[in-house]
């Protein structure tokens, strides 16, 4: 024993005994040899021991003395108040004339519960049981008889001081632990082997609402306040490891509130072979969970916002690309449209004059053949110009309700499809058509052109054996597809798909595949570079879309969507009238700023038997109309100064029932529509044939349309 409280109080009326204690417990205060001799003489009253103990390592105690019990009691009180208490009090049993040892020990014990009391007596007239009954307990109470052995005295002093100091440290630790328990923000409680609550700290009361009086000594409260299966089976678990740490539970507090806690359970043994205790700690994580939930929801909203932003960025990029593509196509279209208009005016003569020659020289076979060759060449050139106008989205499109399946079947039976099979005998051309009706409002000619262009391209792309499949189906579009090359409205659509198992198209080429004149073919030998541009613009003209899907080495698929309609298929009468049926009488005024086209139209009408008046502008036409009314006006739409619509509008002021037909080498645009709303009849596109012009004139003159 090196540290700690070593204060000892000697209460004895015999001061010689004081010296005996001093010789043993403070041996350095005198000569060692003489001290031991005196000690033996005083205490042992017999001869000295042969083997005396070495005191070099003996502890040095702080001794105080009192000759009477009351004096000793007051010294104990004072030392306690001075916070320098005694660890041991040796109390002689007999101390006349004052308090005896029993009364002194009793009073000291009542005042200081921690002091170690040693009752010293040389007589046995008081039993231990009697002394213990009077003092109160055998705890911290020892009996020592005179005379005593020095070593025994030393051992008693050392042991009791160690015991007092150990108890002191344990008390301090206990108070420290209790303070920690009482002030801990974590709820802590313990249960015994019978699952009865032993301890319950304030934090546990604060979280659950149950006080220590509500739970202590009773079955674990968690059986009642939690529905968790862990708590319902806890009492059946005897192995600590199976109880497990860190478990989240939902509990109902005393006032009925619901809270979420995090519970940690551990089991300790109180001693070897002794009972165990279950120590539980828990925290209220309700706010934390709410915060986690709020954070999770916030993160989810943030993710959704990020996803939305990414989607919007992609959509913005797509729209920019679409805008760029549309602007590029529009620029190319404007150029193509302008060229097409001029070419149509030229082609009108190439197609029209050979017809007049054949009509006026019926018996000259050689001239007939030459004129027919020129006419057919002109018609082929006109077909290319039609493609240019389609690219310009300015071609005059007459739409009617048709069944997409019928259009596919008609194409497969056409000479164009047979020509593909002839040129590519190793390529199988097949179809997979939807059994339902697929009615669409379309231009059958342009849908057929799309089919022809897509099939031709697919067949030409396949080197050797392969297959081209034409498929039809139905599709419901819920919202605009971000992958679609063209934006379309939600609704029901007919799907036309042409797919092949050829080499595919590279990603770089897919971005430009619909551009006019962009082609990987040999220009002039296998196409004009307008085929897919026609497909693109046809889909847009029909309020649909076209997409391409291709993987190099695996093939390509083009998909067109056309809005479905509930209307019935148009019944078109295909009766080709002869020229003799197109002749007629009446006065017709032809208005066109192109001299050759003006002469050609007048020549055709004269051949058909009509009287013709020519006008090279709208202004001239109005002047002539002021002098002479006519039965019909044939008006070119695009003229410098007053166009066809304005000319007709002014003519109506002169003759409210004036009849007219409109022609143009370009487009049936808004001006054409306005003229027709005013009362004008059919629109015929240049270059037109003798039959086309004659049929339009005959139908309009015969119509009962009221202007």
Phi, psi and omega in degrees: 000110183253327184236174177101182182283121179238028180277128181233134178253126177258116178248103184203138181280354180257109183289341174295326177295325176306316183294326178297315178299320182295319181298326181275314190267346174226063187294338182281357181281345180220174175298134187298315185293313181292327180296315181293324180295314180296323181296315179296321180293321184281317188264319187268333181050038177210182182294151179296152178291148180291321181249097182277149183282142175277132183254015185296325183264004183291142177290158180250115184267155177261107187259139172231156188228146173218136184269348179225157183297318182294322178298315180298321179298317180294324179294322177297315180298313183297317179298323179294316180293328179280002181058035177223063191287163173278146176269329182224142171233116173272115186244119177289141184288331182239121179217069180294152006264001186270215182299142172275178185297324181295314180295318180299312180298321180297314181294318179298317182297320179297327182277315184237108183283346187260342184294140177274120182258131176239113178274118183254127181211149176256357182238162181242033182280350176239126180282161179296319180300320180294315180297315181297322180296320181287314182290325174126327182193156174277350178293131182059036179223125183231150179247134183224132184252143173270151346288154183239159180279138181301316181296320178298318178299316180298315181297320178297316181296314181297313183297315182290324176296316177300318180298316180297314182294322177296315177299321178299313180296320179296320177298317180296316178296320180297316179295321179296314179296321179294322177297316177299316180299317184288329185259355182295135175288343177274139176284132182227135173210164180225152177228151180272189184295336178271010181064031173265138182290129180256318181225151185205108187273168184302325180296324177296321178294319182296320183285316186267337185087353180267128180280170178298327178293330180289333191241332188296133179082357181252170179299149184311125186296338183292340175296331184267325189262357179230140177264005182293137182296334178299317180286325182291335180252003185302319184293344180269355182265127181243349180262122186305319185298333182282347180282327169074147179265167168048079178234134179269129180232153171254127182237161174247120184284175184299327180270009175092001180284152178257130179227157175249129180237159172249116187253133175240131184237131175223155181234133181233153175263132181288338178183169182297123179076002182263179182293162180253160175234142175259120180258125181239138173228146179211157181233146175278110182248021180301311180295322179298316179295319178298320178294319177298318179297316179296319179294319178298316179295320178296317178298320179296317177297321179295317178299317180296321179294317178297316179298320179296316180297318179296318179296318179294323177296316178297318179297319179297317178297317179298317180295322177297317179296320178295319179297316178299315179297317181296318180295320179295315179295323180294318180297315178296321180297318178298317178297313181296321181296318179296317178296317182298320180299314180293320180295321180297322177296323178289315183294336178303319179289320183295323180276322188282313185296321176300328177295318178296321180297313182294328181287323185272342179236069186293338187262354182266095185296319183296315178294325178302313182295318179296315180296321180295322178297317178296318181297315180295321177297320178296321180293323177295319177296323179295327178295321177295320179296323176302319177297320177299318180292326176296317176300322179284355184053037180235008180287145178286111184252120174261117185258150176210163180280126180221157177268123183301322179298319179296320179298321178294316180297320178297320179294315182298335179268358186278165177294329179299315179294321179295326178294322177298314180297324180291318182284332183231073186295337181274355180262123179273126178254118183223174181223154175222092190260142177292134183291344181279160174291138178235077183278127179227149176268108192211174168262103183307324181297317183285326175296320177296321177299319178300313179301313182299313181296316182293317180293317178301313180298316181297315181295319181292333182285337184276126179259105183094216182287147179183187183214139173239125183241131174257122182240148171231152180196181175248151177210137175260123177263117183275317178212171182299130179280129180290343181264356183283141177287339180229138179278132180230160181278150176300148179153190180268134184228147169271137184250129173243119183234132175241116182233153179221168177249038180279199186285349180084176182237135180293157180299321180298317181288329180299327180292338185241005191298333182268001180288139176299140176070003176271118183208151175262358180278172176281111185300132178092345181252322183230031176143171182256352185083011181254352189303306182285334174295323176296318178300314181302307186288329176297317179298320179291321179295338180258017180056036179240207181209162175221136178226156177237136176230124185209143174232126183301130180088353184236350177117180185222148178223126173253130183237123177248139177244130176237134179300133176283152177228152178272358180290155179281156180295134180292137178263108183257124177276120181257078179244113181274110179285151174279164182298327181295335179279346184262358179286156181194186180229159178133169181258125180236133176255125177258126182242113181205138181278346179269117186300315182295317179296324178296314179295319182297313181298318180295320179297317179298316182292324178294321178300326181278358173101007183268152171274131191238139172241132181260145172215131185266002178201166178293323181294318179295322180298320181292324178296315181293323179293331179295332181267330185211125175286157179230162180281330184206141172254132170253104191253126169285136184283317185263104178221148175295150183077240182276118181280182184298320182294316181293322179299317180292323180298318179288325179295326180294333177291328178281316183226094186304336181256023182296131177265152181200152167237153185247140175228154178195152174270006185237279194214152170271079187269196182297328179294321177296316180299318179297318179297320179290327175294331178285341179132359179293154183269227187293158173251127176241135185265137174283147355279133179255157181267172178299318179294317181298316179293315181298320181294318180295317180294315181299314183296321183288319179294329182275349184287153178256021182300130178263124182279000000 
